[in-house]
Amino acid sequence: MTPKEALNQLTARFETMRTSNATLKDGSPRVWTLAVTPVLPSEWPPKPGMVWVRYAYAHGQELQLADGVRVAKPWAVMVLHGGGATATLEQTSGVLEGLAIQGVRPLGPSEQRVAATADAAERIAPTLTTLSALPSSSAKPLNDMKAYYRLWLGTSGVIAEHLRAQHLAFFAWVASS
């Protein structure tokens, strides 16, 4: 299937899970929202033929949390093959299981500019998935992408930390200057 078809399937599966996980154990309501990581490499530095992945997880709004959201563990993995041309889905859980609370804060002006590149980051994802060696440190689109990943790591610390072991070298590269 195409990555777009895989995202549509993730959305449909999420809606089914969300309705069955609508409350906390104490009975207070939680409104779950689908979240998907940006594309992440299966290994780093990149090699020919490697795969890239995206993890599906969720954010849960709770009335008691004014400056945070509950983050659920990843419940599905989308694996991108052939330079991102095709995708396969693996649903790893049928329930949304809370991981931790992620603080939220307003973004500063420079962070807002980087966040505004989210669409561009999605557009460059196919380029990333075709990498077969470390990108040039002077390549502007990839430097912009690195800034986007830095922002994502900084604002999505709970899920990033949960996934760190699988993407340690890539996260270190993103954090490097």
C-alpha positions in Angstrom: 0.0 0.0 0.0 1.1 3.6 -0.3 2.1 5.6 2.7 -1.1 7.7 2.3 -3.2 4.6 2.3 -1.4 3.4 5.4 -2.1 6.7 7.2 -5.8 6.3 6.3 -5.8 2.8 7.8 -4.0 4.0 10.9 -6.8 6.7 11.3 -9.5 4.1 10.9 -7.9 1.7 13.4 -7.3 4.5 15.8 -11.0 5.5 15.8 -12.0 2.0 16.8 -9.4 1.9 19.6 -10.2 5.4 20.8 -13.9 4.7 21.4 -13.0 1.6 23.5 -10.4 3.6 25.6 -12.5 6.7 26.3 -12.1 6.8 30.1 -9.4 6.5 32.7 -9.5 3.7 35.3 -11.0 6.2 37.8 -13.8 7.0 35.3 -12.7 10.5 34.4 -13.0 11.3 30.7 -10.0 11.3 28.3 -10.1 12.5 24.8 -7.5 10.8 22.7 -6.0 12.3 19.6 -4.0 10.4 17.0 -0.3 11.3 16.8 2.3 10.0 14.4 6.0 10.5 14.6 8.0 11.9 11.7 9.8 9.3 9.6 12.7 7.8 11.6 15.5 5.6 10.2 15.8 2.0 11.1 19.6 2.6 11.3 22.0 5.5 11.1 24.0 6.4 9.2 21.8 5.4 6.3 22.5 2.5 4.0 21.1 1.5 0.7 17.8 -0.4 1.0 17.2 0.4 4.7 13.7 1.0 5.9 12.2 4.0 7.7 9.4 3.9 10.2 6.7 6.0 11.7 5.1 5.2 15.0 1.4 5.8 15.8 0.7 6.8 19.3 -1.9 9.2 20.9 -2.2 12.3 23.1 -4.9 12.2 25.8 -6.5 15.3 27.1 -7.5 15.2 30.8 -9.5 17.8 32.6 -7.0 17.8 35.5 -4.1 18.7 33.2 -3.9 22.4 32.2 -0.3 22.3 30.8 0.2 18.8 29.7 -1.2 15.8 27.8 -1.0 12.1 28.5 1.1 10.3 25.9 0.2 6.7 25.0 2.7 4.1 24.1 3.0 3.4 20.3 0.3 1.1 19.2 1.3 0.7 15.6 4.3 1.0 13.3 4.3 2.0 9.7 7.3 0.6 7.8 8.3 2.5 4.6 10.0 0.4 1.9 11.5 1.2 -1.4 12.4 4.8 -0.7 9.1 5.4 0.9 7.1 4.3 -2.1 5.3 1.5 -0.2 4.3 0.9 3.4 3.3 -1.9 5.6 1.5 -1.6 8.9 2.0 -3.6 12.1 -0.5 -3.0 14.9 1.4 -3.8 18.1 -1.4 -3.2 20.5 -5.2 -3.1 20.5 -5.4 -0.6 23.4 -4.1 2.8 24.2 -1.8 2.5 27.2 -0.7 5.6 29.0 3.1 6.2 29.0 3.6 9.5 30.8 2.5 13.1 30.9 4.1 15.5 28.3 4.3 19.1 29.3 3.1 21.6 26.8 4.1 25.3 26.4 3.7 28.0 23.8 6.4 28.0 21.1 8.7 31.0 20.8 8.9 32.9 17.5 11.9 30.9 16.1 10.2 27.6 17.1 7.0 28.8 15.4 8.9 29.3 12.2 10.4 25.8 12.4 7.0 24.3 13.3 5.5 26.0 10.3 7.8 23.8 8.2 5.9 20.7 9.2 4.4 20.4 5.7 7.8 20.9 4.2 9.2 18.2 6.5 6.5 15.8 5.3 7.3 16.7 1.7 11.0 16.0 2.2 10.3 12.7 3.9 10.5 10.8 0.5 13.9 12.4 0.0 15.0 11.2 3.4 13.8 7.7 2.8 16.1 7.4 -0.2 19.3 8.3 1.6 22.1 5.8 1.2 24.8 7.8 3.1 25.1 10.6 5.5 23.7 13.8 4.0 26.0 16.7 3.4 26.1 19.1 6.3 25.7 22.0 3.9 22.5 20.7 2.2 19.9 23.4 3.1 16.7 21.2 2.9 18.4 18.6 5.2 19.5 21.3 7.6 15.9 22.6 7.7 14.8 19.0 8.3 17.3 18.7 11.1 15.9 21.8 12.8 12.4 20.3 12.5 13.5 17.0 14.1 15.2 19.0 16.9 12.0 20.8 17.6 10.1 17.6 17.5 12.5 16.0 20.0 12.2 19.0 22.2 8.5 19.2 22.3 7.8 15.4 22.2 10.2 14.3 24.8 8.0 11.5 26.3 7.6 9.6 23.0 11.1 10.4 21.8 12.6 9.1 25.0 10.5 5.9 24.7 11.8 5.4 21.2 15.4 6.6 21.8 17.0 3.1 22.1 15.8 2.2 18.6 17.1 5.4 17.0 20.0 6.4 19.3 22.5 7.2 16.5 19.9 9.3 14.5 18.8 11.2 17.6 22.5 12.0 18.4 23.1 13.2 14.8 20.0 15.4 15.0 21.3 16.9 18.3 24.8 17.5 16.9 25.6 20.9 15.5 
